[in-house]
Amino acid sequence: MGDPMGEKTVRVRCVPGAPCFVSLTARDLDLAQAFYGPLLGWAFEAGPDRWGPYLRAVVDGIEVAGIGALGGDWDVPVAWTTIIGTESADRSADGVRERGGTVAVGPLAFDAGRIILASDTAGAAFGIWEGEPAAESWMAQPGTPSWLELRTPDPFAAALFYGEVFRWDGRDPAHFEVRYEHERVVLRVEGRSVAALRGSEPGLGPHWEVFFAVADTESAVRQAVELGGKVVGDPSDSPYGRVARLCDPEGALFSVIGPLGGGRD
């Protein structure tokens, strides 16, 4: 984004057609910093305060997440939101409406780009970001949102919705691919699987879940508990890494994902 930070410039990556950024709505920014900073190795910078206090979580000069403070009268849950990149916020907003989704906010100018908050036909909330396209490949180092999953009643209907809104079929298959694997509809960017659409879970409504990369899953789980978080799902192997589901001290659901086979007791 546009503010100087030493020799680097903090900016939101925009990967058109794919999840590229995540945002947390929190009630206590100090508590969020005290939890996510040590857990994920984040540095923080003050961001635009158009809708209230906002922090940028930064890894290697790139904003990988945003944390905004909820106002006292906002009836919004403390939760992570997955943001999907686009070349045109206006066109994407039209696409959401035309295909039965809901645009709740935007498109609105936000810092160096434009943002939309929306929900798909099953009710899963997500965002859309129009910004400067990223030149580098998808990020995978610790602290970054390296894997996203949509849990929804009908993954194939969801794939049609998102595929039409974000023009998945019209993109260069050498750089962007959609395939079915491991009982998931999977998006691959620059040869790496980055997101999936899969079936719902009992007790949880449709939602996008963010998985933050960590060097060791078990160590991250122990540290999260020490920092005031809770374990929702014990570490287990997945086709994409060793994962564990957690809640932060305010109850926001997220997961961590690390290499397979490392750090087990």
C-alpha positions as CSV (number, residue, x, y, z in Angstrom):
1,M,0.0,0.0,0.0
2,G,1.1,3.6,-0.1
3,D,2.9,4.5,3.1
4,P,6.7,4.4,3.5
5,M,8.0,1.8,5.8
6,G,11.8,2.1,5.8
7,E,13.0,0.9,2.4
8,K,9.8,-1.1,1.8
9,T,6.3,-0.2,0.9
10,V,3.5,-2.0,2.6
11,R,0.8,-3.0,0.1
12,V,-2.1,-5.4,-0.3
13,R,-1.3,-8.1,-2.9
14,C,-4.1,-8.6,-5.5
15,V,-4.2,-11.9,-7.3
16,P,-7.1,-11.6,-9.7
17,G,-9.5,-14.6,-9.4
18,A,-8.0,-16.1,-6.3
19,P,-8.0,-15.4,-2.5
20,C,-5.2,-13.1,-1.8
21,F,-5.8,-11.4,1.5
22,V,-7.7,-11.8,4.8
23,S,-9.3,-9.4,7.2
24,L,-10.3,-9.8,10.9
25,T,-13.1,-7.9,12.6
26,A,-12.0,-7.6,16.2
27,R,-13.2,-5.8,19.3
28,D,-9.9,-5.3,21.0
29,L,-7.0,-4.4,18.7
30,D,-4.4,-4.6,21.5
31,L,-5.6,-8.1,22.3
32,A,-5.4,-9.1,18.7
33,Q,-1.9,-7.8,18.3
34,A,-0.8,-9.5,21.5
35,F,-2.1,-12.9,20.2
36,Y,-1.3,-12.9,16.4
37,G,2.0,-11.0,16.6
38,P,3.9,-13.6,18.5
39,L,2.0,-16.5,17.0
40,L,2.5,-15.6,13.4
41,G,5.5,-13.3,13.5
42,W,3.6,-10.3,12.3
43,A,4.7,-6.7,12.4
44,F,1.9,-4.1,12.6
45,E,1.4,-0.7,11.0
46,A,-1.5,1.7,11.4
47,G,-3.8,1.6,8.4
48,P,-6.7,3.7,7.1
49,D,-9.2,4.6,9.7
50,R,-12.2,5.4,7.5
51,W,-14.4,2.9,9.4
52,G,-12.5,3.0,12.7
53,P,-9.1,1.9,13.9
54,Y,-7.3,-0.5,11.5
55,L,-4.0,-2.3,11.6
56,R,-2.0,-3.9,8.8
57,A,-0.3,-7.2,9.6
58,V,2.9,-7.2,7.6
59,V,5.3,-10.0,6.5
60,D,8.4,-9.0,4.5
61,G,6.9,-5.7,3.6
62,I,3.6,-7.1,2.2
63,E,0.3,-6.7,4.0
64,V,-1.0,-10.2,4.5
65,A,-3.9,-9.4,6.7
66,G,-5.9,-6.5,8.1
67,I,-7.4,-6.1,11.5
68,G,-10.3,-3.6,12.1
69,A,-11.9,-2.7,15.3
70,L,-15.6,-3.2,15.6
71,G,-17.7,-0.2,16.8
72,G,-19.8,-0.8,19.9
73,D,-23.1,-0.7,17.9
74,W,-21.9,-3.0,15.1
75,D,-23.8,-6.2,15.0
76,V,-21.0,-8.1,13.3
77,P,-19.3,-11.3,14.6
78,V,-15.6,-11.4,15.4
79,A,-14.4,-13.4,12.4
80,W,-11.9,-13.7,9.6
81,T,-13.0,-12.8,6.1
82,T,-11.4,-14.1,2.9
83,I,-10.8,-11.5,0.2
84,I,-10.6,-12.5,-3.5
85,G,-8.8,-10.4,-6.0
86,T,-10.4,-8.9,-9.1
87,E,-9.4,-6.6,-12.0
88,S,-12.7,-4.7,-11.7
89,A,-14.7,-4.3,-8.5
90,D,-17.7,-3.0,-10.4
91,R,-17.8,-6.0,-12.7
92,S,-17.4,-8.4,-9.8
93,A,-20.2,-6.7,-7.8
94,D,-22.5,-7.0,-10.8
95,G,-21.5,-10.7,-11.2
96,V,-22.3,-11.4,-7.5
97,R,-25.8,-9.9,-7.9
98,E,-26.5,-11.5,-11.2
99,R,-25.7,-15.0,-9.9
100,G,-27.8,-14.7,-6.7
101,G,-25.3,-13.5,-4.2
102,T,-25.5,-10.4,-2.0
103,V,-23.4,-7.3,-2.0
104,A,-23.5,-5.8,1.5
105,V,-20.9,-3.1,1.1
106,G,-19.2,-1.4,-1.8
107,P,-17.5,-1.1,-4.1
108,L,-15.8,1.5,-1.9
109,A,-12.4,3.2,-2.2
110,F,-10.2,1.8,0.5
111,D,-6.6,2.9,0.7
112,A,-4.8,2.0,-2.5
113,G,-7.7,0.1,-4.0
114,R,-11.4,-0.7,-3.9
115,I,-13.2,-3.2,-1.7
116,I,-16.5,-5.1,-1.6
117,L,-18.1,-7.1,1.2
118,A,-20.5,-9.8,-0.1
119,S,-22.0,-13.2,0.5
120,D,-22.5,-16.1,-1.9
121,T,-25.7,-18.0,-2.6
122,A,-25.3,-20.2,0.4
123,G,-24.6,-17.3,2.7
124,A,-20.8,-17.5,3.1
125,A,-19.3,-14.1,3.6
126,F,-16.3,-13.0,1.5
127,G,-14.7,-9.9,0.2
128,I,-13.5,-8.7,-3.1
129,W,-10.4,-6.5,-3.6
130,E,-9.4,-4.5,-6.7
131,G,-5.8,-3.4,-6.4
132,E,-2.4,-3.5,-8.1
133,P,-1.9,-7.0,-9.4
134,A,0.9,-8.9,-7.6
135,A,4.0,-9.6,-9.7
136,E,5.4,-12.3,-7.4
137,S,4.0,-15.8,-7.0
138,W,1.7,-16.9,-4.2
139,M,3.1,-16.4,-0.7
140,A,3.8,-19.5,1.4
141,Q,6.2,-18.5,4.2
142,P,5.2,-18.6,7.8
143,G,2.7,-16.0,8.9
144,T,0.9,-15.8,5.5
145,P,-2.6,-17.0,4.7
146,S,-1.3,-19.8,2.5
147,W,-4.5,-22.0,2.2
148,L,-8.2,-21.1,2.2
149,E,-11.2,-23.4,2.3
150,L,-14.9,-22.7,1.7
151,R,-17.1,-25.1,3.6
152,T,-20.5,-25.1,1.9
153,P,-23.4,-27.5,1.4
154,D,-22.9,-27.8,-2.4
155,P,-19.2,-27.2,-3.5
156,F,-20.1,-27.7,-7.2
157,A,-22.8,-25.0,-7.0
158,A,-20.3,-22.8,-5.2
159,A,-17.7,-23.4,-7.9
160,L,-20.2,-22.3,-10.5
161,F,-20.9,-19.1,-8.6
162,Y,-17.3,-18.1,-7.9
163,G,-16.1,-19.4,-11.3
164,E,-18.6,-17.2,-13.1
165,V,-18.0,-14.1,-10.9
166,F,-14.2,-14.4,-11.2
167,R,-14.0,-15.8,-14.7
168,W,-12.1,-18.9,-13.8
169,D,-12.6,-20.6,-17.1
170,G,-11.3,-17.6,-19.0
171,R,-7.9,-17.4,-17.3
172,D,-4.6,-18.7,-18.6
173,P,-4.4,-22.4,-17.5
174,A,-0.6,-22.1,-17.3
175,H,-1.0,-19.8,-14.4
176,F,-4.5,-20.5,-13.0
177,E,-6.2,-23.8,-12.8
178,V,-9.3,-25.3,-11.3
179,R,-9.4,-29.1,-10.7
180,Y,-11.1,-31.7,-8.5
181,E,-8.8,-33.5,-6.1
182,H,-9.1,-35.0,-2.6
183,E,-12.9,-34.5,-2.5
184,R,-12.4,-30.8,-3.1
185,V,-12.7,-28.3,-5.9
186,V,-9.2,-26.8,-5.8
187,L,-7.8,-23.6,-7.2
188,R,-4.1,-23.6,-8.2
189,V,-2.1,-20.4,-8.8
190,E,1.3,-20.6,-10.4
191,G,1.4,-24.4,-10.0
192,R,0.5,-24.4,-6.3
193,S,-2.8,-25.3,-4.6
194,V,-4.0,-22.2,-2.7
195,A,-7.8,-22.7,-2.0
196,A,-10.5,-25.3,-2.0
197,L,-14.3,-25.6,-2.0
198,R,-15.6,-28.6,0.0
199,G,-18.6,-29.9,1.9
200,S,-20.1,-28.4,5.0
201,E,-19.4,-29.6,8.6
202,P,-22.0,-30.4,11.2
203,G,-22.6,-27.4,13.5
204,L,-20.9,-24.8,11.3
205,G,-22.7,-22.7,8.7
206,P,-21.2,-22.0,5.3
207,H,-17.9,-20.0,5.7
208,W,-14.5,-19.4,4.3
209,E,-11.8,-20.5,6.7
210,V,-8.2,-19.1,6.6
211,F,-5.2,-21.3,7.2
212,F,-2.0,-19.5,8.2
213,A,1.3,-21.1,7.4
214,V,3.5,-22.0,10.4
215,A,6.9,-23.7,10.6
216,D,5.5,-26.4,13.0
217,T,1.8,-27.1,13.7
218,E,2.2,-28.6,17.2
219,S,4.4,-25.7,18.3
220,A,1.9,-23.2,17.0
221,V,-1.0,-24.9,18.8
222,R,0.9,-24.8,22.1
223,Q,1.8,-21.2,21.6
224,A,-1.7,-20.3,20.7
225,V,-3.0,-21.8,24.0
226,E,-0.3,-19.9,26.0
227,L,-1.4,-16.7,24.3
228,G,-5.1,-17.2,25.3
229,G,-6.5,-19.0,22.3
230,K,-8.3,-22.3,22.2
231,V,-7.9,-25.5,20.3
232,V,-11.0,-26.5,18.3
233,G,-9.5,-29.3,16.3
234,D,-6.4,-31.2,17.3
235,P,-3.5,-31.4,14.8
236,S,-4.1,-33.8,11.9
237,D,-2.7,-34.6,8.5
238,S,-4.4,-33.2,5.4
239,P,-3.5,-33.6,1.7
240,Y,-2.0,-30.1,1.9
241,G,-0.2,-30.1,5.3
242,R,-0.6,-30.8,9.0
243,V,-3.5,-28.6,10.2
244,A,-5.1,-27.6,13.5
245,R,-8.2,-25.4,14.0
246,L,-8.0,-22.7,16.7
247,C,-10.0,-19.8,18.1
248,D,-8.3,-16.5,19.1
249,P,-9.1,-15.0,22.5
250,E,-12.2,-13.2,21.1
251,G,-13.5,-16.4,19.4
252,A,-12.5,-15.8,15.8
253,L,-12.1,-19.2,14.1
254,F,-8.9,-19.9,12.0
255,S,-6.5,-22.7,11.3
256,V,-2.7,-23.2,11.1
257,I,-1.0,-25.4,8.5
258,G,2.5,-26.7,8.6
259,P,4.7,-29.3,7.0
260,L,3.6,-33.0,7.3
261,G,5.5,-35.1,9.7
262,G,7.1,-32.3,11.8
263,G,6.9,-31.6,15.4
264,R,4.9,-34.5,16.7
265,D,5.3,-35.7,20.2
